[in-house]
Amino acid sequence: MSKHFVPENLPTHLQHYIGGQRVDSIGGETFEVLDPVTNTTYATAASGQRADIDAAVAAATEAFENGPWPRMKARARAKVLFAIADAVEAQEDRLAEMETFDTGLPITQARGQAQRAAENFRFFADLIVAQQDNALKVPGSQLNYVNRKPIGVAGLITPWLISFTGESSTGQLIFRNCAENLKGMSMELGGKSPAVVFADADLDAAIDSTLFGVFSLNGERCTAGSRILVERSVYDEFTERYAERAKNIVVGDPHDPKTEVGALVHPEHYEKVMSYVEIGKTEGRLLAGGGRPAHLPEGQENGSYVAPTVFADVKPDARIFQEEIFGPVVAITPFDDDAEALSLANNTKYGLAAYVWTNDLKRAHTFAQSVQAGMVWLNSHNVRDLRTPFGGVKASGLGHEGGYRSIDFYTDQQAVHITLGDVHTPKFGA
């Protein structure tokens, strides 16, 4: 594509949705929404402030206390969720092109996100109907059962997938503010996930996966395997092949189906990523990328594009080894044995995901048991059943969501006890 694609009927102003109505911020505050491939403004959006949050919470509280949703039967609620899933699928192409235009995400990957969104609605529709809680009986004596009650209004910051996704320092700020009122929290924070490649691994599969794992979604993915640890006996072969593939990644107009890496979401983020690229040039051996792509589509020369960048021989104390970059930048480091691989994998403050490539099944499971990560993929990448927990350890998050963990977080559990036979209570003061 040589001409920049612009979706039809773009909104020029985005409002809040509060109490069933679209409204501007009470104080009139707005911010500009940019198209990242040209970095020009295509819309303004209402900028929510404290007063707007208060209004939204009041409307949500009214709906929770007096509206129909909390009192609907599970099948009725499931029917609504299925209808939402159908609507998402019906608008899949439109949603994908809007997401691509707004974020710079390649169109083929944006379609996958729309499909996954529909899957989530259907999954939870099924789950709430099938949900079972404990009933524990002492025959002829006692019955104990569990009631689940919705916690009520929840505050969510939802750029992607769960109730809060963001950098660890932001999570710490939210944690401090919630602590005063003992608010429950679930937060997916930063990551600097290792992909560990042993010499006995299928290198073709490992290279395919580790390329996709850091360069898909423009590198703007929390679970990116942005530290690749490679056993020394295959290190040279791996880095050479990896770098050549990285050089061939198609960077360009995200609306072109051939594009594999699009534009980063915002100029400020682009500047942050480029600053890490410059830092990396002093900390590792540059094998690919290292700046802007050599060729960009006409009219997109000012877009937030970063060439897929590969650094080798990166030391474990390097900033590009330790700090989350959240862009198409990867650091590769050699190791000599299993113990060193594990030490390097655990040598950051983060613990979101880890990827292990080996044909030794015992080694794979032993490593998975020892690595400090909330999620581990063995000889695979980022394929997650919606029933399994999503979340990290260490500085990568607090709590897990997915499957029943989501229901646990958004409900209070009440234990109810009833004696079925005679009550035998010690008679104090009798």
N, C-alpha and C positions, 0 to 999 in steps of 0.2 A: 504494500500500500504506500502510495506517495502522498495522498491527500489525507489530512487529519480527519478522522471520523468524529462526528459530533452527533450524539443521539437526538432524535426528534423530541419536541415538546419538553425541553429541559426546564425545570423550575428556575426562576430568577431570584426567588426568596423562599427560604425554608423557615417554618414556624415550629413552635412547641406544639405538642398535642396533650392538652390538659383538660380533664373533665369532659371528654368527648368533643372538644372544640380545638381548632388550630388558632393559636394566639401568639403574638409577639411577646418578647420579654417586657415585663412591667416597666422597666426603666428605659426601654427602647434600644438596649445594647445589641450589637450585631458583630459578626466577624465575616471575613471574606472566605469563600470556598474556591479553591484553585483547581484548575485542570493541570495535573502534574507533567503532562507531556509538553505543555507550552508555558506553564507557570503563569497563566493569565486567569483573572477572576471570571467565573461564569455565574456565580450566584452569591447572595449574602444569606447568612443564617442567623436566627435569633440566638443570642449568647445568654445562656441561663445563668442567673445570679441567685443569691440566697432567697430573695423574695419569690422567684419563680419556682425554686425547689419547694419552698413552703406551700405554695399554691398547689403544686403537683402532689405533695404528700397529703394535703387536706382532701383533695379530690379522690385520691386512692383510698384513703381511710374511710371516706364516706361510702365509696363503692364496696369496700370490704365489709363494713359494718351493716350496710343496708341494701346492697346490691344483690343480684341473683347468683353470681358466680360461686361464692363460698358455700351456698346451700344446694348447688346443683349436684345431682347424682354423678357418679364417676362416668357412666356411659354417656351422659349428656355433655359433660366436659370433653370427653374423648371425641365426640362427634364434632365439636367446635375445632379441636386440634387437627382432626383429619381434614376438615374444610380448609383450614389455613394451609396445610400441606398441599392440597389440591391447587389452591390459588397460587402458591409459590411455584409449583411445577408448571402451571399454565402460563406464568409470566417469566419462566426461566431465562429465555433469551433477553428479555427486556431488563430483568434484574442484573444479568451478567454484564450487559453492555453499559448499564449505569454504574455498576461497581467498577468496571474497568476504566470508565471515563473519570470517575471520582478519585480512584486510588492508584491508577497506573498498573494494576494487576493484569497480566496477560489474559486475554479473553477465554482461552481454553481452560485456564485454571479457575477463572471466575465462574464458569458454568459448573464446574465441580463443586464449588462452594454453595451454589444455589440448590444443587441436588442434595448435598449434605444437610442443608437447612430443612428441606422437606422431610428427609429421613429422620431428623431429630424430632419434629412434630409428631410423626407417625409412631416413633419409638415410645415417646412418653404418653401418647394416647393409649397405646397398648398396655404400657406399664401401670397406669393408674387403674385400669380395669382389672388387671391381673394381680394387683398388689395384695399381699396378705400380711397380717400382723400376728404376733404371737398370742396364743391362748394356752395357758399352762394350768393343768388341773391336778389336784390331789384328790383322787376318786372318793366321793362321798364326804369330802371334808371342805375343800376350798377350790375356788376358781379365780384365776388371775388372767387378765387380758390387757391388751394395749390399745389405747385410742391414739390416733394421730390427729393433730390439730394444726391447720396452717398458721404460720407465724404472723401472717398479716403483711403489711406494707414492707417491701424490701427496696433498698437503694442499689441500683446496678449501674456500673460503668461498662458499657457493652460495645467495645470496638470490634470484638471478634466472637468469642465462644462462651465465656462463663461470666460470673457475676462481677469480677474485677480482673482485668488483664493489664499489667503495666510493669514499670521498672521497680526494682526492689526498694529504692529510696522513697518512691511515691507510696508504695505499700506500707512502709514504716510510718509515714506521715498519717495515713488513714488509720493505721493500727492505734497510734497514740490518741487520735481524736475519738475513736470508738471505745477505747478502754474506759474513759470516764463514765460512760453509761452502760458498760458491759454489753456492748452490741456484738452479736455473732458476726463472724467474717469468714469469707472464703475468697482467697486471692491467689491467682496465678501470676507470678512475678517474673523476674528476669531469668535468663538461661545462658549457659555457655557449654552446650552439650558435647560430650566426646563421642566420636565414632572410632572404634578401636578395630584395626585390621590386622589380624594375625597372618603369618606366612602361609598357613595351610588353607586360607580362605579362598573362595572362588573370586579371583581378582576382578574378573569381568563384571560380576554381579556387584561386588563391593564398590567398584568405580562408578557404575551406573547409579547406585543408591546414594553414595556420598556426594556425587554431583547434584543429583536431584534434591538431596536433603538440605543443602545449603543455598542453592541457587533458585529453586522454585519459590514462588510467591515473592520474587525479587529479593530473596534473603530476609524478608521481613516476617519471619516466623519464629515464634518463641522456642520451638523444639528443634531449630536448625542445628545440625551437627557441624558446628563451626570450628571445632578442634578435631582434626583427624590425626590419630595416633597410629603409626604404621611400624610393624616389626622390621628391624633394620635389614634383614636379609632380602626383603622385597621392597625396601624403601625407595631405592633409586628407580626401579621399574615403575612402581606405583606413582611417584611424583611426576615422572616424565609423561606417562600416559594420561594422568589426571590433568596436568597443565595443558596438554595438547587438546584434550576434549574441552576444557574451559575456554580456550581461545576460539573454539568453533561454536560456542553458544550464541544463538541469535538474539541480539539486543536491538530493540526498536519499538515501533508503534505497538502498543499493547492490544490494539484492536485487530492486528494482523494475526491470523491463526498460526503462522509460522514462528511468531515471536515466542521466545522462551524466557526472557527477562525484560520487563518493561521499565517504567519510570518509578523512582521512589516517591512516596506519598506526598512529600512536602519539601520545599527548599531548605527549611531549617534542618530537617532530618538528613537531607542530601549533604549539607555542609558538615554535619556530624560524621557521617560515614566517610566522606572524603578526608576529614581530619585523621581518622583512623588509618586510612590508606597511606597517608603521609607518614604517620607514626610507624606503620608496618615496614616501610622502606628502610627504616633505621634498625628494625628488630628482626628481620628475616630476609630470606633470599626471594626476590620477586620473580615468579615464574610466569605469571599471566596477568593481564589487566594492569591495574595501577593508576587508573584515572578514568577519564571519560572515554566512551567508545570512539573509535576513529571515524566512523560513519554513522550519521543519524538521518532519519527521514526529513525531507524538506519541510520547513516550518516548525520542526521540533528541536532545533538546535539549542534552545534555551530550556529544554526539559531536564528533569532531575534524573539523568541517566548516569549509572556507574557501570563500568565494564566489570564482568566477573573477575575477581582478583584472587590470586593464589600466592601465598607466602609459604616457603619451605624453611626447614632448619630453625623453627621458632622455639626459643627457650621457654621453659615453664614460668619464668618470672616476667615475661614480656607482657605488655598491656594488651596486645592483640590475642594473647593466649588467655588472659584473665578476665577481660572486660567484654560485656555484650556489645556488639557493633550493630546488629539488626539490619544488615545489608548483605550484598553479595560479595563477602570477603571471608576467606577461610585460611586458617593457620594449620600447617602440617608439621608434625614432630615425630622423630623416630624413637623407638624403644627397643630394649634388648631381651627382655623376658616378661613373663606374666606379672611378676611383682612390680616391675617398673611401670608396666602398662596400667595397672590398677592405681598405683601411686599418682601417676600423671592424670588419669581420668578423674580422680577425686580431688585434685589439687586446685580447686577454685571454690569460691564461696557459694556457687550455685549447685543445684541438684535436681534439674527438671527431667531431662531425658538422657539416655545413653544408647548407643548402637554398637553391637558386637558382631564381628565377622570372623567366623572360624568354622571348620568342618569337624572340630572336636566337640562332641555334644557335652561331655563332662566339663570341659573347659568353659563352654558357653554358659552353662547353668551355674557353675561355680563363680564365674565372673559376675553374672547377674546378681547373685546373692550378696556379693561384696561391694559392688559399685554403689556410690551414694547418689541415687537418682530415683525419682518417683515413678518413672516409666522406663522400661528397657525393651528394646527390640533386638532380637537375635536373628541375624541373617535376613533382615527385613527392615522396612522403614515406615513409620507413621501410619500403619494400618491398624486402626483401633475399633474394636467392637464397642458399640455404644453402651453395652452393659458394664464395661470395665471402668475403673476409676481414672480420672484425669487430674493430675496435680503433681507438685514437686515437693522436695525436701530442702533443708537448709534455707538459703536465701531465695529459693525459687518459688516459695509459696506457703500458703497456710490453708489446710483443708483440701478436700478432693470433691470433685463433682463427677457425674456420670452414673447412669443406672440408679440403684437405690441410694447411692451417696447423695444424689441431688434431692431425693425425697427426704432423706434424713436431715439435710441442711435446712430445707424450707418448711419443715414441720417440727412441732413440739410433740414429744411422745409422753403420753400420760398412762401410768400404770393404774389399773382398777382392780381392787381385791374384794372378794365377797366370800364369806363363810357359808357353806352349804348345810352344815350340821349344827349341833349345839355349840354355843359360844362358851368357851372355858377361859375366863379371865381371872387372874389373881385378884382377890378382894382386898385391896388396900383400904385401911381405915375401918374395916368391918368390925 
